[in-house]
Amino acid sequence: MTDRARRILVTSALPYANGHIHLGHLVEYIQTDIFVRFQRLRGHRAIYLCADDTHGTAIMIRARAEGRSERELIAAMREAHLADFGGFQIDFDHYGSTDSDANRRLCGAIWQSLRDRGLVTTRDVQQLYDPTAGVFLADRFVRGTCPRCQATDQYGDSCEQCGAAYTPADLVDPVSTLSGTRPEVRSAEHLFVTLEQMHAFLDEWTQRSGALDPRIANYLAGHFLCDPLRDWDISRPAPYFGFEIPDAPGNYWYVWFDAPIGYLAATSEWCAAHGSSFESWWHRDGSSAAEIHHFIGKDITYFHTLFWPAMLEAAGLALPKQVHVHGFLTVNGQKMSKSRGTFLLARTYLDHLDPGMLRYYYAAKLSGGIDDLDLNLEEFTAKVNSDLVGKVVNLASRTARWLEQTGLAARYPDDGGLFAAAAADGQRGGVGERPLGHRRVAQTGVDVRERARGREQRAERRVQRLPDGVPQPALRGDHRELGAVVKAQVPAGRGHAVDQQEHGHSPGLALVGHTKAERPWRVAHARSGGASGRIRSTRAGLPAATA
């Protein structure tokens, strides 16, 4: 670690435990993972924290429908989420849950800070109630027309078209998504945070701290801070799955109250496991203060740039150094769609393709701004073939052949200790005490010279001279064959996969999967006579996700 090493705490938005990870989610987690790895390569101490977002009506309704408890549901979803993240080499230092003792404790501490600042008020609210389902309707279970811009089919908390924030009762012509019926309006007591008292602080922080992209700052100034801030409804009445508010029995903290506090809880749990101090990461005094970096999607901007900093300010905790906001993922220029076969789960992708392909594609496309990222399947195919197979793999292949003839120098050149430091970090788990993945990478580097000297007899299996004269690495190890073409599994009548051979192109090679213990690039013949070293494209899309 350098003398100027920074201490960086990095988070991604918490995935909701009601659904599986899809390719849209992965834009953020891959982006964050790359950011953390880069900071570590620069010699900084960076920890990557995340957790499952586990509370809310959606969890309660799904658990009821499946005949199991909410905690059984979120435990199963946690395993699924971690398996998907692991498959894409997303390397968290700690992955927690908002349904933890640490989160309950910290929710209570933040709540008391809001109380102490005089920011909490109580009043009755007209709320939508579904008499058929027997529950007050959470935001996500109501759809209707936006009261500001009149866009139809919008959720009950915010408009996807104009960004307006509102309550479900504000919707025009609301409909319950649980029963399809028009909900009733009932009165219930709710607790609110009076954000307007924090208006001056939020205006200063959003517009002049440098924590936000200028476009985000301008958006907040033009859509929220230009008017008095509305009170934030912080509670939900029973029945509700979450933490009951200690000083307001029968009321539960709204999921968007305890979800960002999950960042604090994950830090607390990581610190307890590694002998570190929570305060050393979240205090705001002096030059030794850590940097807090949040990565989020633009659909949850106002939660992280208005509500969350207000909570941190009230509690006297560190404010984010940077909130990195990314756009949505589209597929072939359109919103992800199950009917078009383009709503793709992470697991579906992992069953067919190497995760490194998607990591590279996202990294090449991400700009650091808030523009949407398009997964164009023809471009994806071309990028893998051109950049990875045609350049990276080909370079490694040519280098391996040259090293076979010349060997390596007897001594490693002087690099100022960079390689030794990286190897040492790998041996002990990395700067952030990271597990096997980092150690394996470092150890692989340490062993390069020995492998190059002692395995000349295996060169023929590493380098394969193809008919066109371009060397390619041969398949090695116990791997799962993908098949010649990635087939599109879409409903009948929606289209079909078309490989390049059907359009007169010669068959080639398919990039194939391999074991989780080892993920280099491998190339193998997809069928007899293949020689191009390329992955073939599909016309309709990749395999469709299941609900």
N, C-alpha and C positions, 0 to 999 in steps of 0.2 A: 504494500500500500504506500502511495506517495505521501510526501509531507503535506501536500495540498488535498489529500483525499477528502472527498465529501461523503457525508452520511445521508443516504437517500432511501426513503421509505416509499415504495411504489405499490399501488393497488389497481386492480381492475374492478369494474362494477360487479356486484355480486349476482351470479346467475340464480334465477328463481327456481326453487325446487319443484315447481309444478310441471316442468317440461325438460326434455332432453336438449343437449347442446347441438346447435346446427351451425352451418357454415357462416351464417351472419354473425353469430356470437364470436366465432373464431377470429374474425378480423381484429377485434379488440385484444383478445388474449395473446394472439401471435404478435401483434404490435407491441404489447407490453413486455412480453417475454424477450423480444429482441432488444428493446430498450434497456432492460435490466442486464442482459448479457453484455451489451455494449458498455454500460457504465462499469461493470466489473472488469472488463478488458482494459479500461482506462485507469484501473487501479483504485476505483472508489468502492466504498462499502455500500452495497445496495441489497435490500431485502424486498422480496415480492410476496405480498400478502393478499389473501382472498378468502371467501367463505360462501357457503350457500345461504341464500335469502329464503327463509323457511316459513315465515308467518303470513297470515292473511286469510281471507275468505276462500280464495281459490284452493288453497291447500285443504281447508276444512271440507269443502264441497267434494273435491276429488277423493279424499280419504273415505268420506261417507259413501260415495258411489262405488268404491272398490271394496268396501267392507273391512277396512282396517283402520288403525289409529293414525292420527297425523304423524306421530313420531316414527311409526313403522314406515310410512310413506317417505318421509324426508331422509330416513336412514338408507332406504333403497336407492333414492335418487342421488344421494351423496356418492354412493359407490359407482353409479353410472356416470356421474359427472367426472369423478376422478379418473375413471378408466378412459373416458374420451379425452380429457386433458393430457393424460399420460401418453395416449396414442399419438398426439400431436406434439409431444415433447415440450409441453408447457410445464415449467419447473417452478412451482411455488415453494417458498420457504416455509410457509404455513398455510393450511387451508382449514378454516374453521366453520362455524355455523352460527347464525343469529339466534338460534334456540339454545344458547349456552348460558351457563352460570355467569361467565365473564360478561356477556352481553347484557344480561339482566341487571347485573351490578352497575355497569357503566351507563345503562339507560336511566337507572335511578339517580346516578350522580349528575348526568346532564339535565335531567328533569328538575332536580333540586336547584341547579344553577339558573334555569329559566324561571323557576318560582321566585328565587331570591332576587332576580332582576325585575320582578313585577311584570313579566312578559306573558303570564298565563291568565286566561279569562275563561269563563264558563257561560254558555247560553244554550237554549233549546234550538234544535235544528230540524227543519222539515226534511226528512230523509225518505228515500225510496225504499219500499218494502215489498218483497215478493211473497204474497200470501200462499202461493202454491208451493214454493220451496221453503217457506217458513223462516226467511232470513232477511235482514237488511242487506241491501245490495251494495257490494263494493264497487269501486269505480269501473273495474274491468268487466263487471257483469251487467253493465248498462250500456246501451248504444242508442244514439239518437242524432239529432241535428245540432251542430255547434251554435250556441247563442250569439256568437260574435260574427262569424263569416257565413253562416248558414250551410256549411259543408255537411253532407249527410253521412250516416254510418260512422260516427265518431264515438270513442270511448268516453266514459263518464268523468274523467279527470282533466283531459287536455285534448286539444284539436291537433291532428296531424297536419292539417293544411295551414292554419294561421298561427299555431303555437299557443293559443289562448288557454289559460288554466281556469277551471271552474269546478263546481260540484255536480254530482249526478242529477240533482234536482233542478239544475239550471238548463239541462238539455231540453230541446224541443222534441216532442213526440218520443219520449224514452220507451225502450223495450227491454225487458229482462232477457238476458241471453241464457238464463237457466231454464226458464219455462216458456219463453216466447210470448209471454203475456205483458200487458201494460201494468207496471207496478203501481202500488198505492203510495200516497204521501202520508207518512206518519211522523210524529214529533218525538225526538229523543234528545237527551242532554249530551252535549259535546264540549270538549275542552279545546281551546285555541291558543296559539302563540301569536301575539300581536306584532307581526313583522314590521309594521310601520314605525315602531319605536326604534328599529334598527336601520331605517331608511338611509340616514346619513352615512353610517358605517358601510352599508352595502354599496352605496353609490361610490364611495371612495375606493373600496376594495375592488369592485368590478371594473371601474373605469381607469384606475391609476396604479394598481399594484403590479401590473404586468403578468398576472397569473392567467389571463385569458387571451385567446386569439382576438384580435381587434373586431372581427366580424361577430363573435359571440358577445363581446362587450357592447357593441352597437345594438345588437339584437335585444339585450337586456335593457339598455337605456331606452330603446324605442317602444318596447312592448310591456315592460313592467315598471321600471324606475321613473318613467315619465308621469305616472299617476301614484296616488297613495297606495301602498301595498296592502293587499287584502289579508285579513287574519288567516292563519294556517290552521286548518282543522286537524288536530293532532290525535284524536281519539276515535274509537269505534265502540258501539255498544255490543253487549252479548247478544247472540252467540258469535264468538270470534276466536280464532286460534292465534294466540300471541301472549304477550306479557300483560297481566292485569296491572293497572296503574295503582300504586300503593295507597295514595291518598284520594282515590276516586273509585271505590269499589263498583264493580259492574261495568267499568269502562276499561278498554285496552288500548295500548299505544298503537297508533296506525303504523302499518308495515313500513312506510317511508320515514317514520321516526327511528325505528330500531335498525333498519337496514344499513344506513351509513355509519351508525355507531358500531356496526360489525367490523369496520376498519380498526376502530380502537380496541375492540375485543380480540381481534386476531393479533394485534400488536401485543396486547397483554399476555396472551397465551404463548406467543413466540418468545417473549421476554422471559416468562416463567420457565420455559424449556431450555433456554440458552444462557441463563444467568445474567440477563441484561435488565435495564431499568426502563419501565414504560415512560417515565417522565423524561428520560434522556432522548426519546424519540418524538414526544409530543409537547415538550416545553417550547417556549418561543423566545427565550432570552439569550442574548450573547451570540458570539460567532460560532459556538459549537452546536447551535440548534440544527436539527436534521431538516432536510428538504422533504416535503410531502408532495408526491406526484400522483394525481388521480387520472386514470384513463377511463373515459366514458363514451357512450354514444350520444349523438345530438338530441335524441328523443328524451333524455333525462337531464338536460342541461339545467333547467331551473331548480331542480332538487339539489344539484351539487354546487350551484353558483349563487343561490339565494338562501334556501333553507339551511343547508349544511354549514356554510360559513357563519351564518347567524348563530347556530347552535355552538359552534366552536368558539366564537367570540364571547358568547355568554358564559361559557365554561372556562375561559382564559387559556384555551389550548391553541396549539400552533395552527396557522391557516395554511392552506395549500400553496406551495411555491408555484405550481402549475397544474391547471386542469386541462388535460389534453383531450380534445373533443374530436371524434371521427364521425364520418357520415355513415349512411346505410350501405348494405351490400345489395347490389342488383345482380341478376343473372341474365346475360345476353340483353342488357339494357332495360330489363323489366323487373318489377318487384318479384321476389321469390314467390313461387306459386306451386301448390301441390297439384293442381289440375294440369299445369304445364310440365310437371315432372322436374321442377327446378327448386323445390323446397327440400334441401338436402341436409340430412342429419350427419353429424360428425361420424357416427358409427357406420353409416352407409358408405361414406367416403373411405374410411379406414378399411372396410371390407374389400375395396377394389383398387385403391391407389396408395402410393407412398405419401406420407404426410409432408415430407420434405418438398415435394412439388408445390403443394399449396402454400407452405410457409414462404417459399421463394417467390411465388407469384404475388402473394399479398405484400411482401416486403418490397418488391419491385414497383407495385402500384400505389402504395400508401405515400401520401405527400406530407403528412403531418398537419394537414388542414381538415376542414369539415366537409369537403366534397365527398359525394358518394363514390364508392368503389365498385366497379363493374367486373364481375366474373364472366368474361366472354370466353366461351368454351373453345372457340377456334383459336383465340389469342393464347389461351392457356396451353393448348396443345403445341402451338408454335413456339411459345416461350420455353417450354420444357425441352422441346427438341433442339431449338437453336442455342439457348443459353446453357442448359444443364448438360444435355447429351453432346451437342455439337461443340461446346467450348470447355466446360468444366471437366466432364468425364474424359473428353478427348485429350485435354491437357494432362490429366493424371495418367492416362494410358501412355501417352508419349513419354512422359517423365519417367514412368516405371521402366519402360524399355531402355531409356538412356541410363538410368541408375543401374540396371542389370549389367551394363557393359562397363561403367566407370566406377560404380560404388560411391560411397559418401566420404567426406573428409574425416580424418582421424579425430578431429576436435570440432566441437560446436563453436561457431564464431561468437565473438563478444557482442552481446546485445544489451549490456547494462543490467543484466540480471532479470530481464523480463520473463524469459522462458522458465528460469528456475523458480521465480515467484509463482508463475502460473501452475507449474508442476506441484509446488508445495501446497498451493491452495487446493489443487485437485486431490492430493493425498489426504488432506484433512476435511474435505467436503466443500472447499471453496470459501470465499469471503463471507458468504451468508450461511455457512455450515450446510451447504447443499449436498444432497445424497449422491448416489452412484453415478448419475449422468456426467457430472463435472469431473469426478475422479477418473472415469473411463476415458474421457477426452484427453485429460492431462497425461494419463499413463500411456495412452496411445502415442502421444508425441514423444515421450521419453523413450519408447521402445522402437521408434522408427529406424534408427541406425542398425540395431540388432536384427530387426526383421529384414532389412534390405540386404544385410551381409549374409544371413544364415538361411535365406529361403530362395536362393536362385533357382533351385530345382522346381519351384512352384510357379516360375514365371510364365510358363506356357498356359497355366490355368488362370493367370491374372491378366494376360494380354492376349487378345485374339485378333489375328489379322484377317479382316473381312475381305470379300472379293473386290470391293471398290478401293482397297488400299488404305482405308482409315482404320487404325487400331481401336478396338473397343474392349472394355473389361468383360471377362466372361462371368457367367453365373457361378457363384460359389456359396456353399452353405445350404442349409435346409430352408427353402423359401416357398411361399405360396404363390403359385402361378395365377396371374390375373386373367389370362386368356387373351385372345387376339384383339378383341375390341371391348371397350366399356359399353355395355348394353344399357339402353334407357328403358327402365321399367315403369312406363306410364300407363294410365288407364286406356282401354281400347278406344281407338278413334282419335287419340291425342297425338299420335306420331310414332315414329320408330327410329331406332338407331341405324345410321348408315355409315359404314366404314369407307375408307378411301378406296379400297379395292373395287367397290361397287361403282365408283366413278372413274375407273380405269387406271388407278394408281397401283403400283406394285406393292405387294405385302411387305411389311418390314418387321421391326422388332418392337416388343412391348416392354416398357419398364415394369418390373415386377416387385411385389412386396417381399418382405423378409421378416425374420424374427425380431422381436422387440429388443433383444440384447444387442443387436448390431444393425445400424441403419445407413450403410453407405449406398451409393448409387450402384444398381446392378442392371445389366442389360442381357437379355436372353432371346433366342429366337422365338418369335410368337408362333411361327409355323414353318414348315420346311421351305427352304429357299429364301427366307427373309434376309435382307442385307442392308437395309437403310439405317438401322439404329434409331428408329423413331417410334414414338407412340402415336397410334392412329386416333383420329378424332371421331366424334359422334355428331350427328345432325340434331337429334332431338334433345340430348342432354345426358347427364350422368344418371345413375340409378336414383329413382325417386325415394324420398323418405316416407316412412310410414308414420301415421299419427301417434 
